[in-house]
Amino acid sequence: MKSTAVKILGLALMAAAAASIGWTADPARIVVMNPQGIKPEIRKIPMAARPASLDGKTVYIVDTKYPNTKPFVEELHAALKAKYPATTWVLKDKFGGYMDDDPNLWKEVKAKAAGAIVLVGH
C-alpha cells in the first residue's frame, strides 16, 4: 500500500517538474489519427442467376488444394455424378496453393462451364 502511494507521489512530482520547465505538449502540435482508417463503401454484387436444371450442362468442381480436403473433393465428385448423371462433372485442381490465382483455369471455366463449385477448405 505504501509503495503504491510513493509511486503515485513520485509521478505527480515528475509531472509537476516537467510542467515547470516547459516539457508539456503544445496543443497545436498534437494530431490524433484514427488507426482504423477510412473504410471503403461495401459494393453489393448480386448472385448469378440459377438454371432451372443441370441436365446437359457442364459443372466444374475446382479443388483449391486446401490441406487435407482431397478425400472430400473426390467423394463430392462421385456423389454428384451419381445423383445427377445427366450433368457433366469436371474435377479440376487449381494451380498452386489455395491462395494463388489461376487465371487460365478461370478462363476455361467461363468458356466451358455453366457453373462451378470452388472448394476453399474448412
Secondary structure as the mmCIF struct_conf table of DSSP 4:
data_model
#
loop_
_struct_conf.conf_type_id
_struct_conf.id
_struct_conf.beg_label_comp_id
_struct_conf.beg_label_asym_id
_struct_conf.beg_label_seq_id
_struct_conf.end_label_comp_id
_struct_conf.end_label_asym_id
_struct_conf.end_label_seq_id
HELX_RH_AL_P HELX_RH_AL_P1 LYS A 2 SER A 20
TURN_TY1_P TURN_TY1_P1 ILE A 21 GLY A 22
BEND BEND1 THR A 24 THR A 24
HELX_LH_PP_P HELX_LH_PP_P1 ALA A 25 ASP A 26
HELX_RH_3T_P HELX_RH_3T_P1 PRO A 27 ARG A 29
TURN_TY1_P TURN_TY1_P2 PRO A 35 GLN A 36
HELX_LH_PP_P HELX_LH_PP_P2 LYS A 39 LYS A 44
HELX_LH_PP_P HELX_LH_PP_P3 PRO A 46 PRO A 51
BEND BEND2 ALA A 52 ALA A 52
TURN_TY1_P TURN_TY1_P3 ASP A 55 GLY A 56
STRN STRN1 THR A 58 ASP A 63
TURN_TY1_P TURN_TY1_P4 PRO A 67 ASN A 68
HELX_RH_AL_P HELX_RH_AL_P2 LYS A 70 LYS A 83
TURN_TY1_P TURN_TY1_P5 PRO A 85 ALA A 86
BEND BEND3 THR A 87 THR A 87
STRN STRN2 THR A 88 ASP A 93
HELX_LH_PP_P HELX_LH_PP_P4 LYS A 94 LYS A 94
BEND BEND4 PHE A 95 GLY A 97
TURN_TY1_P TURN_TY1_P6 TYR A 98 MET A 99
BEND BEND5 ASP A 100 ASP A 100
HELX_RH_AL_P HELX_RH_AL_P3 PRO A 103 LYS A 112
BEND BEND6 ALA A 114 ALA A 114
STRN STRN3 GLY A 115 LEU A 119
#
